[in-house]
Amino acid sequence: MSTTHGITKSTVLDLAAEAHNVFQQKLELGLYDKSPRRDALGTLKISTDLSDFQFIVILIDYNPYSALFDEAKAKLKQLSFAKQIRLRRCGLALWEQDVRDLDSFRL
């Protein structure tokens, strides 16, 4: 994950430009709601500030009570950008868990 953050930091302008282009194309094609709010969508800006980014990590295991989740949470909390991480726990059977901030999980 730390490596991913480093790669993202070096390409953040490219990521933001690509996201903006895709968003504008969808807007021009009318793929968003046709309500008056649609006009306001054209004024949205995509941030190029890495501190605005969110990283979604999905931890998957057969066992919802696996100790591996605790180990992964502890390692993720040590990262310098831990507050930007959103964590989802699920299994191959897709048992339900809520998506929550990393801080909301007990260590």
C-alpha positions as a Markdown table, in Angstrom:
| # | Residue | x | y | z |
|---|---|---|---|---|
| 1 | Met | 0.0 | 0.0 | 0.0 |
| 2 | Ser | 2.9 | 2.3 | 0.8 |
| 3 | Thr | 4.2 | 1.7 | -2.7 |
| 4 | Thr | 0.8 | 2.4 | -4.2 |
| 5 | His | 0.7 | 5.8 | -2.4 |
| 6 | Gly | 4.2 | 6.6 | -3.8 |
| 7 | Ile | 3.1 | 5.8 | -7.3 |
| 8 | Thr | -0.1 | 7.8 | -6.9 |
| 9 | Lys | 1.8 | 10.8 | -5.7 |
| 10 | Ser | 3.9 | 10.8 | -8.9 |
| 11 | Thr | 0.9 | 10.5 | -11.2 |
| 12 | Val | -1.7 | 12.5 | -9.3 |
| 13 | Leu | -2.0 | 15.1 | -12.1 |
| 14 | Asp | -2.5 | 12.3 | -14.7 |
| 15 | Leu | -5.2 | 10.6 | -12.6 |
| 16 | Ala | -7.0 | 13.8 | -12.0 |
| 17 | Ala | -6.9 | 14.8 | -15.7 |
| 18 | Glu | -8.2 | 11.4 | -16.7 |
| 19 | Ala | -11.0 | 11.4 | -14.1 |
| 20 | His | -12.0 | 14.9 | -15.3 |
| 21 | Asn | -12.0 | 13.9 | -19.0 |
| 22 | Val | -14.2 | 10.8 | -18.3 |
| 23 | Phe | -16.5 | 12.9 | -16.1 |
| 24 | Gln | -16.9 | 15.6 | -18.8 |
| 25 | Gln | -17.5 | 13.0 | -21.5 |
| 26 | Lys | -20.3 | 11.3 | -19.5 |
| 27 | Leu | -21.8 | 14.8 | -18.8 |
| 28 | Glu | -21.7 | 15.7 | -22.5 |
| 29 | Leu | -23.3 | 12.3 | -23.4 |
| 30 | Gly | -26.1 | 13.0 | -21.0 |
| 31 | Leu | -25.3 | 10.0 | -18.8 |
| 32 | Tyr | -26.2 | 11.9 | -15.7 |
| 33 | Asp | -29.6 | 13.0 | -14.4 |
| 34 | Lys | -31.4 | 15.5 | -16.6 |
| 35 | Ser | -32.6 | 17.6 | -13.7 |
| 36 | Pro | -31.5 | 21.3 | -13.2 |
| 37 | Arg | -28.7 | 19.9 | -11.0 |
| 38 | Arg | -27.0 | 18.5 | -14.1 |
| 39 | Asp | -25.9 | 22.1 | -15.1 |
| 40 | Ala | -24.1 | 22.4 | -11.8 |
| 41 | Leu | -22.2 | 19.2 | -12.4 |
| 42 | Gly | -20.3 | 21.0 | -15.1 |
| 43 | Thr | -18.7 | 23.3 | -12.5 |
| 44 | Leu | -17.3 | 20.5 | -10.4 |
| 45 | Lys | -13.5 | 20.3 | -10.1 |
| 46 | Ile | -11.5 | 17.2 | -9.5 |
| 47 | Ser | -8.7 | 17.8 | -6.9 |
| 48 | Thr | -5.1 | 17.2 | -7.8 |
| 49 | Asp | -4.1 | 17.4 | -4.1 |
| 50 | Leu | -3.1 | 14.0 | -2.9 |
| 51 | Ser | -4.4 | 14.7 | 0.6 |
| 52 | Asp | -7.9 | 14.8 | -0.9 |
| 53 | Phe | -7.6 | 11.2 | -2.3 |
| 54 | Gln | -9.3 | 8.2 | -0.7 |
| 55 | Phe | -7.8 | 4.7 | -0.8 |
| 56 | Ile | -10.3 | 1.9 | -0.6 |
| 57 | Val | -8.9 | -1.4 | 0.7 |
| 58 | Ile | -11.0 | -4.5 | 0.6 |
| 59 | Leu | -9.8 | -7.4 | 2.8 |
| 60 | Ile | -11.2 | -10.7 | 1.7 |
| 61 | Asp | -11.2 | -14.0 | 3.6 |
| 62 | Tyr | -13.4 | -17.1 | 4.0 |
| 63 | Asn | -13.6 | -16.5 | 7.7 |
| 64 | Pro | -15.2 | -13.3 | 9.0 |
| 65 | Tyr | -13.4 | -13.8 | 12.3 |
| 66 | Ser | -9.9 | -14.3 | 10.8 |
| 67 | Ala | -7.0 | -13.0 | 12.7 |
| 68 | Leu | -5.5 | -11.8 | 9.4 |
| 69 | Phe | -7.8 | -8.8 | 9.5 |
| 70 | Asp | -6.4 | -7.6 | 12.8 |
| 71 | Glu | -2.8 | -7.9 | 11.4 |
| 72 | Ala | -3.7 | -6.0 | 8.2 |
| 73 | Lys | -5.5 | -3.2 | 10.2 |
| 74 | Ala | -2.5 | -2.7 | 12.4 |
| 75 | Lys | -0.2 | -2.4 | 9.4 |
| 76 | Leu | -2.6 | 0.0 | 7.6 |
| 77 | Lys | -2.8 | 2.2 | 10.7 |
| 78 | Gln | 0.9 | 2.7 | 10.6 |
| 79 | Leu | 0.9 | 4.3 | 7.2 |
| 80 | Ser | 1.4 | 8.0 | 6.9 |
| 81 | Phe | -1.9 | 8.4 | 5.0 |
| 82 | Ala | -4.0 | 6.1 | 7.2 |
| 83 | Lys | -6.7 | 8.7 | 7.6 |
| 84 | Gln | -7.3 | 8.5 | 3.9 |
| 85 | Ile | -7.9 | 4.8 | 3.9 |
| 86 | Arg | -11.4 | 3.3 | 3.8 |
| 87 | Leu | -11.5 | -0.3 | 4.8 |
| 88 | Arg | -14.1 | -3.0 | 3.8 |
| 89 | Arg | -14.0 | -6.5 | 5.2 |
| 90 | Cys | -15.8 | -9.2 | 3.3 |
| 91 | Gly | -15.4 | -12.9 | 2.4 |
| 92 | Leu | -15.7 | -14.9 | -0.7 |
| 93 | Ala | -19.3 | -15.7 | 0.5 |
| 94 | Leu | -19.7 | -11.9 | 0.6 |
| 95 | Trp | -20.9 | -11.8 | 4.2 |
| 96 | Glu | -22.1 | -8.3 | 5.1 |
| 97 | Gln | -19.9 | -5.7 | 6.9 |
| 98 | Asp | -20.2 | -1.9 | 6.8 |
| 99 | Val | -17.6 | 0.3 | 5.1 |
| 100 | Arg | -16.1 | 2.4 | 7.8 |
| 101 | Asp | -13.1 | 4.7 | 8.4 |
| 102 | Leu | -10.0 | 2.8 | 9.4 |
| 103 | Asp | -10.1 | 4.6 | 12.8 |
| 104 | Ser | -13.5 | 3.0 | 13.6 |
| 105 | Phe | -12.1 | -0.5 | 13.7 |
| 106 | Arg | -10.9 | -1.6 | 17.2 |
| 107 | Leu | -7.3 | -2.7 | 17.4 |
